[in-house]
Amino acid sequence: MLNAEPRRSRLRIAWLAVGMLTWVVTFVATTAAAFASTPVAVQLVLSVDVSGSVSQDRFELQRQGYAAAFRDAQVLQAIQSTSTGSIAVAMVQWTGPSLHIVAVDWTLISDAASAEHFAAAIEAAPRALFGGGTSISGAIDYARDMLARAPFQGERRVIDVSGDGSNNRGRPAEDARDEAVQAGVAINGLPILTIEPDLDEYYRRNVIGGPGAFVIAVQRYEDFAAAVRKKLITEIAGIPLPKHAVDIGLHKVRVGVRQTGERHLLGLWRLFVDHAGNHGLDVLEMLDGASDALAGEVLERTGLEDGVHLLGDGR
């Protein structure tokens, strides 16, 4: 009888522990199920090259460029103008075939607060890799696996590959690209031309693929922030090209203009190209200067019913 009270106390503690454990398991399962069933317009993996050719200063320019882009009002407007008003994003640092680090895990972005949270997480993420070669194929394979395991259901699944070198480790980049596209994943490219001046052509041939795939080349690391902003607006708008899309050859870059309503933007592009050709102007330079204004007009005038895409040889 003397041991009855301590035994009852131990039983009460045990039942309390079981109850708490049951609550935690139920909460976690319910939360995971809720996220798994949450639809988003885009699941996006940002795959950032941190191989040996990327100095710490260059890494900082990439990191600050991505953070600034997610704080940009037009990027947020593009997100909120999608079918769900939201996207899910993760950031990965990569070098060799098996060297990958999730710098910022999956994050739902739907408003200014969540966009700021993601931008701050990018800024706080340290560089975790410093060498191991440049395996674009490994980056694509790892990002594709992340998309498959993501706790969201995206209408579109996209991998962004940014880097300053061609694939020199692991299997061929085009093999990884082809498998990803076959699995329904689109790949866009942000090549930095500081070391390899023709890297944009390499990305067009071997890296990008899927509906509406595009390359935005960055001449210098100092231009990275502006390029990221343009890229995000373009791919978040990311409406698949319809049968009435118009492709215009511009120095091995194709500009596709999707028209679902007004014909206004198509007319502007025709005037732009004709004017440049008639006066012997550098079309790519004009395009770069006009892209911000055009992106703003797409967002403001059409609410993303019209989409503008800078396209490479999408497969």
N, C-alpha and C positions, 0 to 999 in steps of 0.2 A: 504493500500500500504506500510505502514511503516513496516509491519510484513512480507512482501513477501521475503526479502532477508534472514532473520533468518530461515524462513520456508524452503527455498531452501537449506540452509546450513544443516539443520537437515535432509532433504531428502537425500542429498549427503552422509552424514555420515551414514545414515541408509542403503543406497544401498551399500556403501563401506563395512559396517559390514556384510551384507548379502553375498556379494561377497567373503569376507575373510572366513566366515563360510562355504560357499559352497566349497571353495578351500581346507580347512582343512578336511572337511568330505570326499571329493573325494580322497585326499592324503592318509588319514588313511585307507579308504576302499580299495584303490589300493594296498597300502603296505600290508595290511592284506591278500588280495587275493593272492598277489605274494608269501608271506610266506606259505599260506595254500596250494599252488600248488607246492611248492618247494619239490622235492623228496630227501630223505636222505636214506642211507643204513640202519641206525639203529636209532630208538628213544629209548633213554636210561634214565631211572630214577634211580638215585643213592639214595637209602633210608638208611639214616644213623641213627643208634640208639644213642639217647642222654638221655636214661633213668637214673634213680638214681644211677645205678651201674657204670655208666661211669663218672669217675672223670674229672675235668677240664684238668688235664695232659693227660688223655687218649683221651679226645676229641681233644686236640691239635695234638696228634699223628695221629688220624684219618684225621683231616683236612689237616695237612701237607703232609700226605701220598697221599691223593687224588690230592692235588695241584702238588706235585712232579711228579705223574704219568702222568698228562696231559702236563707236560713239557718234558716228555721223548721222545727221537727221534724215538724209535721203536713204541711207541703208535701212534705218528703222522704218521709214515709210514704205520701202519696198517689202520688208518683212510683214508689216501689218496689212499690206494690200494683197497678200496671197490668199488662197482659198480658205486656209485655216487661221490666218493672221499670226502664224508662228512657224519657226524653224527649230531644228535641233542641231547643235554644232559641237564638235570635239576637235581638239588640236593634238597632233602627233609630231614629235621630233624624230627624224630618221637619218641614218647613214648607211651602214652595210646591210646585207641581206637579212640578218636576224637582229639588227640593232635598232630598236624602236622604243620610244618612251611616250606614254600618254601624258602630255604636258597639262592639258585641261580636259577633263572627262566630259561626257555628254551633258549638255546644258540646253534647257528649253528657253528660247528667246521669243518674247511676244510683246514686250513693252520696254520703255526706257530703263526701268530698274533692272530687268533681267539682262538687257544689253550692256549696261554699265557693269553688272556683276561679272559677265563674261570678259569684258575688256579688262577689268581689274585682275581677274584670274590669269589672263595672258601676261600682264605686266609682272605678276608675282611669280610666274613659273620660271625657274632657273634653267639655264642650259644644262642638259644632263648627258649629252654625248659630244664627243670632240673628234672623232675619227672613225675609220673602218671602211673607207671607200664610199662610192656613190651608187647605191642600188635603188634605182627608181622602181624596178620590178618588185623588190622587197617592200617598198613603201606602198605600192598599189595593193599587193597581196594582203599586207597587214591592215590597210584601211578597209579593204573589202570585207575582211573578217570582222572588223569593228562594226561596220554597217549591218552585218548579218546578226550581230549580238546586241544591237542598240535597243534600248528600252522604249523605242518610239516606232510608229508606223508612218513612214514618209511616202507621200505621193511620188516623190522623186528622190533618188539616192545619188549623191554626187561626191566625187573625190577631187580635191584641189591639190595639185602637185606644184610646189614652188622650189626652185633650186638653181644653182649656177653651173651645173655640169651634166654631161650625158651619162648614161648607165655604164658603169665599169666593174660592177660586181653582181654576182647572181645570174639568174637566167635573163634572156633578152626582155627588155621592157615591153616590146610589142606583144610578146606571149602573155604577159600578165595583163596588159591592156585588153587584149582580145577576150580573155576569160572573164574579165570584169564586165565588159560590154555585153557579153553573152548572158551574164547573170542579171542584166538590167541596170547596171551601174554606169553613170556618165563620168568621164574624167576630163577636167579642164586643166590648163597649164599656165603657169606664171614663171616662165624662164627669165633668169637674170643674165644679161649678155656680157657682163664684165670680163669674164675669162674666155668664154666661147662665143664669139660674135654671131655664129650661125645656130646657136642653141634653139632659137625659136623654130627653125626649120626641122631640127631633130625632134622637137616636141610634137610638131604637126604630123610628122611621119610615124613616130613610134610611141607616143605617150597619150595623146588625147584620143577620145573616142566616145561614141554614144550620141543620142539625139541632141543637137544644138551644141556640141562640144566646141570649145574655142580656146585660143591662145592669146594672151595679152603679154607682149614682151616688155621687159624692163631694161632700159639701156644702162642704168646705174642704180646702185643700191639706194642712193638718195631719192630716186623716183619711186621707190617701192610703195610708200603709203598711198600715193595717188593711184597707182595701178591696182592695189588691193581694193580700194574703194570702188573703182570702175568695175572690177571683176565681180564683187559681191552684188552690186546692183544688177548687173547683167544676168548672173546665174540665179539669183533669187527670183527675178522676173521670170526667167527660164521657161517660157511657154514653148512647147514643142513647135518646130517650124511646120506650118500648114502647107497644103499643096499650092497655095497662091503666094508663097514667100518668094522674094526676089533676091537673087545672088548677084553681086557685082564684083568682078575681079579687080582688086586693087593691090598690085605689087605682091601677088601671092597671098593676099589676105582677102577673105570674102566677107562682105557685109550683107547680112540678111535682115530684111525688115518685115516683120510680121504685121499684117494689116487685118484687123477684125472689125474695124469701124471706119474712122475717118481715113481719107486718102492723103491727108495733109503731110504726114511725115515722109511718105514715099515720094511725094513731089519735092520736098525739101532735099532729099538725098539725091534725086536726079539732077536738080539744079546745082547742088554742091559738086557732084562728080563732073558734070559738063563744064562748069566754071573752071575747075582745076585743070581739066584737060586742055581747054581752049587757051589757057594762059601759061601753060608749062609749069604749073606749081607743083610742089611736093605734096602729093595727096596724103601720104601717111602723116606728115607734119601737121597738115590742116586737120586731119581726122583726130589727132591727139588733142589739138587745141579745142576742137568743137565737141569732143565727147562729153565733157561735163555739162555743157549747155544742152546737148541732145538728151542726155540721161535725165536732166531736170525736166525737160519738156515732156518726155515720155511719162514720167511720174505725175506731173502736174496736170497735163492736158487729157491724158487717157486713163489715169488710174491703173496703169499697167494692163489695160485691155489691149494696147499695142505693145509689143516687145521688140527691143533692138538687140541683136546678137552679133558679136564679133566672132567669126567662125574660122576654125582651121578645117582640115580635111576630116570632119567627123565621120566615124564609121558606124 
